[in-house]
Amino acid sequence: MEHMTAIDARGLSCPIPVARTKQAMEKNPSDEITVLVDSNVAKENVTRLATSKKYSVDVQAVSNDEYKLVLKPSK
């Protein structure tokens, strides 16, 4: 059964969103992780981390500078 981990990193500057995402990946390596960020830099950095860890990344723009990233581990 797949679990989902959600991280709300809005209002946090880097490297905190990346650190929290990395922590979630290490704690729950088979989980799908949803990360909310509100800056382009955080979106880029979390995406880079995810792809380096072999996760697929689905970026959804929520509003002007707000993004929802859905990270899925490769099987």
Secondary structure, 3 states (H helix, E strand, C coil): CCCEEEEECCCCCCCHHHHHHHHHHHHCCCCEEEEEECCHHHHHHHHHHHHHCCEEEEEEEEECCEEEEEEEECC
